[in-house]
Amino acid sequence: MKRQFDLLVDSCCDLPYDYIEKNDIQLVSMIINLNNKEYVDDLGKTFDYNWFMEQLKEGAMPSTSQINIGTYSDVFKKYVSSEEPLLYLAFSSNLSGSFNNALSALNMLEEENGKLPVTIVDSKAACLSEGLLIKEIINQRDQGKSLEEVIAWLDSTINKVHSWVTVNDLNHLERGGRISKTSATIGSLVKIKPIIHIDEAGRLISVGKVRGRKKALEKIVDETKRTIINEESQTLLIAYAGDLEAGNYVKELILKKLNVKDVELLPMGPTISSHTGYGAIAVFSFGIDK
């Protein structure tokens, strides 16, 4: 069956590179800056994930660079004289300027060449919440759905993607301006763990806190259970930043507390974990409207 459109994603989706390659998905990459060197987040094609996690565990504080206009322009140029549609599902515009850079690149090309068959959609998501959407887009594309049908599905579904996150290292939240230095210091001393959610606008917001790592892991599972719909048909995704033991614990809890089709445990990519730190755990599902 001839596919109805091409798909472009960014490395913030945190799906494995072999999945991207197998499904003929185009990829644009964020850049990781660490110790005055730049590294390409290519979802594990060349990036050494285990090395990076060791750096985080030892206290490294990497930064990230958004995808620039030139990178997007290089991709979109291929569609100047093409009738093949392209859908780009972008990292949340409230977490990165990449989405706006993509719009700028497309607008510049269209000023010179006329309308291009390129559609850019703000996922209002990050990490494997993007991944959930991408997996379903591929399912629909494989079924022969048109781009218009897929966009309509996205419009009705993006607000139903739930991300429940906890971090183990408050210093990264403090550096990102999400909590004060005082809160980070005191919270670390008394083992306070924040519960974080991505809201309907695609922003990371703190929605609570608990004391202790185990309680935090249990809380994100309980929040997933509270908000999920049609659980029997879902494969939930879990992202873990280095701490596989905690990831497995969360997976076991989900299988015990929810009647889901399956649970997939995947590494959290370097772009996202640069801002969450070592030990972050996140659960992703489709649920009630936010």
N, C-alpha and C positions, 0 to 999 in steps of 0.2 A: 504494500500500500504506500503510495506516494505521500510523504508528509506535507502538511499544509503550511508550515512555517518553520523558520529557524529560531533557535533559542539562544540567548546570550545571558550569562549570569556572572556575578562577581565572586571573588574568593571569600567574601563574608558569609556565604551560604554553608560553608564547612562540610559539604559532601565530599566523599573520597574522590580523588582524581580519576580512579578507574571507572567510577560511575559516570563522571562527566565525559570521559573518552568513549566509553561503551555506547552512550546515548547521543553521541555526536553533538554535544553542547559546546558552544563557544564560551571562552573564559577570559575575563579581564581581572587583573590581580592588584591587590593592595600591596603597599611596600612597608616592610618592617624596618625600623631604624634601631640598631643596637650596637653600642660601643663604636660609634662613628662609622658603621658599615650599613649598607642597605641590603636587604634580603627580599626576594620576591615570594609572596604568599601564593604558591601555585597549587595549593591543596594536596601537597605531599609528592608531587611529581619529582621535584628536586629538593624541596625544603626539608631539613632534618628536624622533624617534630620532637624526637626524644631529646636531642641536644638542646632545643629551645626550651623545653619544659624544665630541664636541669638548670638552665640559666634563670628562669623564673623562680624556681625553688630556692636558688641561692640568693635571691633578692634583686635580680636585674629588673630595670624599669624601662623596657622598650617603648618606643612611640611608633605611630603609624602615619602614613601619608595617603591621602585620598587619591582616587584614580583621576588623572588629569584629562583635560580636554583633548589633548593630542592623541592619547590612547584610544579614547572613544571615537575620535575622528577617523583613525586608521581602520577601525572596525566598520563604521557606518559608510565609509567611502565605497566599500564593496557593493553597496546597495543603491548606488547612484543610478546605475543603468540596469538594475535587476528588478524583476517582477516578483521575486521570492520575498515574502514578508519576513521581518525579523521582530521578535519580541524580546525586549530586555527587561528582566525582572530585577530591580535595583534594591540594594541595601537601603534601609530606612533613611529618608531625607532628613529626619530629625536627629540622626546619629552621625551623619557624614555629609560633606559637600559633593560627594561623587554623583548623586542623582542630578543635582543642578548642573554639574559639569557635563553630564551626558546630554541634558537638554540643550545646553549652550552649543555643544559640538554639532548636534543635529540641526539646530537653528541656523548655524553658520553654513553648513553644507546645503541646506534647503534654500538659503538666500542665493547661492551660486548656481544651484542645479534644479531647483523646483522640488516638489514634494517627493520624499523618499518613503518607501514602504517599511518604515521603522516605527515601532510603538514602544514607548518607555513607560513602565508601570512602577510606581513607588510601592514596594512590598510592605512598607511600614513594619518591617521585620528585620531580624538579625540572627546570625548563626543558623541553627537547624530549623528555626521557624521559617526562614527562607527555604531551607531544604525540604520541609514538608510541602510547601507550595510547588517547588520545582518537581518533586517526585510525582505529584498529581498532574501537573502540566504535561509531563512526559507520558503518563498513562493516557491522558486525553489525546495527545498528539498521536500516539500509537493507535488509538481507536479511530483516527481520521477526523477528529474534531477540527473545525476551522479556527483561525486566529480570533475571529469575532466571538465564537462560542467560548473560547478559553478566557478571553478578556471579560466577558459577562460573568463567567464563573468566578474569576478573581475579584471582580467588583462586589460580588455577593459573599465572598469567603474571607477576604483579607482580615476583616474585623472579627473573624471567628478563630484566628490562630492565637493560641495562648502559649506564653513563655514564662515559666516559673524558675527563678534563678536564685542561687545563694552563692556567696563567695567566702573564701576562707582567709583572705588577706585583705584587710581593710585599707592598707596603704595605697593600693591602686585606686580605690574609690576616692580617697582623699586627694590623690594627685590629680584625678579627673574633675575635682571640684564638686563631687556628689555628696561628700560629707566633710566636716571640718577636721582640721588636724587634731583638735582636742577630742572630738568624737572618735576619731580613728585610734588615738592613743588609749583612751579609756575603754573603748569597745574591745580592743585587743587584750587589754589586761583582764577584763571580766568575761572574755570569750563570747561577746555579743556577735551574732551572725545576722546580717540583713536578709530580708526576703524581697526580691526585686521582680518586677513585672514589666513587660512592654505594653504601654497603653494604646488606646485606639489611634493616637497620632504617631505612633512609632517611637515614643520616648521611653527611656529606661527610668522607672520611678521606683522608689522604695515604698513598699506597702506594709512593712512590718519588720519586727526583729524578734529573735528568740535567743535564748542563752544555750550555747553548746552546739557543736557540729552535728551530732546525731539528730537533735531536735529540728535543726534547720533542714536536714535532708528529708526528715519525715514531713515537715511542713510543706515543702514544695510538692511532695506526692499528694498530700491531703488537698492542697489547692488545685492540683490537676484533677483529682477526683471530683471536687466540688464544681468545677467549671466544664468538664468534658461532656460531650454529647455523642450518642451513637458509638459508645466505646467498643462494642463487639466487632465493629468493622474497621477499627483503627489500628495502625502500627505506629506506636509512639516512638519518638526519638529522644535520646538522652545524649547530651554533650558533656564530656568531662575534660578538665584541664589538668592532665597529668595524673590525677588521683584515680586510678582504675578501680581500686578497692571501693572507694565511695560510689563510683559509678555503678559497680555491680550491686552494691547494697541498695541503691535506689531502684535498680532494675528489679531486684527481688521483691522490694516493697510494692512496686507497681503490679507485678504479677500476682501478688498476694491480695492486694486491695481492689484491683480493677479487673474487669473481665474483658481485656483487650485482645485483639487478634495476635499482636506480637509487639515486641519491644526491641529496638535497635540501639546499641550503645556505640557511640562514635567519638573520636577525639575532637575537642574544641580547637579550632584553628588558631594560628598565631595572631591574626589580626584582632579577633575578639578577646583572646586570653591575654593579650598585651594590656587590656583595660580592666580585666577581671582578676588577673593574677593566678598563680598556681592554686589548684584545688577547687576552682569554681565548678559548679554542677548546675545543669539546666535541663528541664523537662519540657517537651514541646508536644502539643496536641491541638486538635480542632475542638472547639467548645462553643459555649453560648456567646452571643454578641457581647463585646466589651462595653 
